[in-house]
């Protein structure tokens, strides 16, 4: 997309669509790529990272809105607040980034790193399920944190389903959604 649409639009769209699928995988790919890049390319990669983060937050808000039978508008601030900050940062960074198109070569798609990350995420989900069985409801916050480090969408969906099944209340749902958002941000900062 960057080669086709240029630095600004391409980086934003690449990040946004990558973030909808997996903001963690997008961040890992950017982190790997950033080790081999020039200082000029870092702005473009930062823009892609911010767009992926914003997509993850918007998707969390959509999951909350469409995934529950009871819409709780007050919980949307958990996602829309940070998404608004990311949008402002994207706007400011995009204005500073030079717009140019490149047409050199075809980008490589590496499947093995994607498969490794998928296997790792599945392993984390299995361990988190084991923690839930061992600690029960008292371990729900820990479970949410651990799962959201790697796969925030599944954690959000699971917690919404627990709420809709009357297993957890609105206040606990809000806390778990906040834990999900924070854990996802923490993992991306460490990546």
C-alpha positions as CSV (number, residue, x, y, z in Angstrom):
1,X,0.0,0.0,0.0
2,X,2.9,2.3,0.8
3,X,4.4,1.7,-2.7
4,X,1.0,2.3,-4.3
5,X,-0.4,5.2,-2.3
6,X,2.7,6.8,-0.9
7,X,4.2,7.2,2.6
8,X,1.3,8.9,4.3
9,X,-1.8,7.1,3.0
10,X,-0.1,3.8,2.5
11,X,1.4,3.7,6.0
12,X,-1.9,4.6,7.6
13,X,-4.0,2.1,5.6
14,X,-1.4,-0.6,6.1
15,X,-1.4,-0.1,9.8
16,X,-5.1,0.2,10.1
17,X,-5.9,-2.9,8.2
18,X,-3.1,-4.8,9.9
19,X,-4.4,-3.7,13.2
20,X,-7.8,-4.9,12.5
21,X,-6.4,-8.4,11.8
22,X,-3.7,-8.4,14.5
23,X,-2.2,-5.3,16.0
24,X,0.3,-7.5,17.8
25,X,1.5,-9.2,14.5
26,X,1.7,-5.8,12.8
27,X,3.7,-4.4,15.7
28,X,6.1,-7.4,15.6
29,X,6.6,-7.0,11.9
30,X,7.3,-3.3,12.3
31,X,9.7,-3.9,15.2
32,X,11.6,-6.5,13.1
33,X,11.7,-4.1,10.1
34,X,12.8,-1.1,12.1
35,X,16.1,-2.8,13.0
36,X,17.1,-2.8,9.4
37,X,15.8,0.7,8.4
38,X,17.1,4.2,8.0
39,X,16.0,7.1,10.2
40,X,13.9,8.4,7.4
41,X,11.8,5.3,7.3
42,X,11.1,5.4,11.1
43,X,8.5,8.1,10.7
44,X,6.6,5.9,8.2
45,X,6.8,2.9,10.6
46,X,5.7,4.9,13.5
47,X,2.7,6.1,11.5
48,X,1.9,2.5,10.6
49,X,2.2,1.5,14.3
50,X,-0.2,4.3,15.4
51,X,-2.7,3.4,12.8
52,X,-2.6,-0.3,13.9
53,X,-3.1,0.7,17.5
54,X,-6.0,2.9,16.6
55,X,-7.6,0.1,14.6
56,X,-7.3,-2.2,17.6
57,X,-9.0,0.4,19.8
58,X,-11.8,1.1,17.3
59,X,-12.3,-2.6,16.8
60,X,-12.6,-3.0,20.6
61,X,-15.3,-0.3,20.7
62,X,-17.2,-2.0,17.8
63,X,-17.0,-5.4,19.5
64,X,-18.4,-3.8,22.7
65,X,-21.2,-2.0,20.8
66,X,-22.2,-4.9,18.6
67,X,-21.2,-7.8,20.9
68,X,-23.5,-7.2,23.8
69,X,-27.2,-7.0,24.1
70,X,-26.9,-4.1,26.5
71,X,-24.9,-1.2,25.1
72,X,-23.0,0.7,27.8
73,X,-21.9,3.9,26.3
74,X,-19.8,4.8,29.3
75,X,-17.5,1.9,28.6
76,X,-16.7,3.2,25.1
77,X,-14.4,5.8,26.6
78,X,-12.0,3.0,27.4
79,X,-11.4,2.6,23.7
80,X,-12.4,6.0,22.1
81,X,-10.2,8.1,24.5
82,X,-6.9,6.4,23.5
83,X,-8.1,6.1,19.8
84,X,-8.6,9.9,19.7
85,X,-5.1,10.4,21.1
86,X,-3.7,8.0,18.4
87,X,-5.7,9.9,15.7
88,X,-4.2,13.2,16.8
89,X,-0.7,11.7,16.8
90,X,-1.3,10.2,13.3
91,X,-2.5,13.6,12.0
92,X,0.5,15.4,13.4
93,X,3.0,12.8,12.2
94,X,1.5,12.5,8.7
95,X,1.8,16.3,8.2
96,X,5.5,16.0,8.9
97,X,6.1,12.9,6.7
98,X,7.1,13.6,3.1
99,X,4.6,12.2,0.6
100,X,6.2,10.1,-2.1
101,X,5.5,7.0,-4.0
102,X,7.9,4.3,-4.7
103,X,7.6,1.6,-7.3
104,X,10.7,-0.5,-6.7
105,X,10.1,-4.3,-6.3
106,X,7.4,-6.4,-5.0
107,X,7.1,-6.7,-1.2
108,X,8.0,-10.0,0.3
109,X,5.5,-11.9,2.4
110,X,7.0,-14.2,5.0
111,X,4.7,-16.9,6.2
112,X,7.0,-18.6,8.8
113,X,7.0,-15.6,11.3
114,X,3.2,-15.4,11.0
115,X,2.9,-19.1,11.8
116,X,5.3,-18.8,14.8
117,X,3.4,-15.9,16.2
118,X,0.1,-17.7,15.7
119,X,1.4,-20.8,17.5
120,X,2.7,-18.6,20.4
121,X,-0.7,-16.8,20.7
122,X,-2.4,-20.2,20.8
123,X,0.0,-21.4,23.5
124,X,-0.7,-18.3,25.6
125,X,-4.5,-18.8,25.2
126,X,-4.1,-22.4,26.4
127,X,-2.1,-21.4,29.4
128,X,-4.6,-18.6,30.2
129,X,-7.4,-21.1,30.1
130,X,-5.5,-23.3,32.5
131,X,-5.1,-20.3,34.8
132,X,-8.9,-19.7,34.7
133,X,-9.5,-23.3,35.7
134,X,-7.1,-23.1,38.6
135,X,-8.0,-19.6,40.0
136,X,-11.6,-19.3,39.0
137,X,-13.3,-15.9,39.0
138,X,-10.6,-14.4,41.2
139,X,-8.1,-14.9,38.4
140,X,-10.2,-13.3,35.8
141,X,-8.2,-10.0,35.9
142,X,-4.9,-11.8,35.7
143,X,-6.3,-14.0,32.9
144,X,-7.5,-10.9,31.0
145,X,-4.2,-9.2,31.4
146,X,-2.2,-12.2,30.1
147,X,-4.4,-12.9,27.2
148,X,-4.6,-9.2,26.2
149,X,-0.8,-9.0,26.0
150,X,-1.1,-11.1,22.9
151,X,-4.7,-11.2,21.6
152,X,-6.9,-8.4,22.9
153,X,-9.9,-9.1,20.6
154,X,-10.6,-12.6,22.0
155,X,-10.3,-11.3,25.5
156,X,-12.8,-8.5,24.8
157,X,-15.2,-10.9,23.3
158,X,-14.9,-13.4,26.1
159,X,-15.5,-10.8,28.8
160,X,-18.5,-9.4,26.9
161,X,-20.0,-12.9,26.7
162,X,-19.4,-13.3,30.5
163,X,-21.3,-10.1,31.1
164,X,-24.2,-11.0,28.8
165,X,-24.4,-14.4,30.6
166,X,-24.7,-12.5,33.9
167,X,-21.5,-14.1,35.2
168,X,-19.9,-10.6,35.7
169,X,-21.4,-7.2,36.3
170,X,-21.0,-4.0,34.5
171,X,-18.4,-2.6,36.8
172,X,-16.2,-5.7,36.5
173,X,-16.7,-5.7,32.7
174,X,-15.4,-2.1,32.6
175,X,-12.4,-3.0,34.7
176,X,-11.6,-6.0,32.5
177,X,-12.0,-4.0,29.3
178,X,-9.6,-1.3,30.8
179,X,-7.1,-4.1,31.7
180,X,-7.4,-5.4,28.1
181,X,-6.6,-2.0,26.6
182,X,-3.7,-1.4,29.0
183,X,-2.2,-4.9,28.6
184,X,-2.3,-4.5,24.8
185,X,-0.5,-1.2,25.0
186,X,2.1,-2.5,27.3
187,X,2.9,-5.5,25.0
188,X,3.3,-3.2,22.0
189,X,5.6,-0.9,23.9
190,X,7.8,-3.8,24.9
191,X,7.8,-5.1,21.3
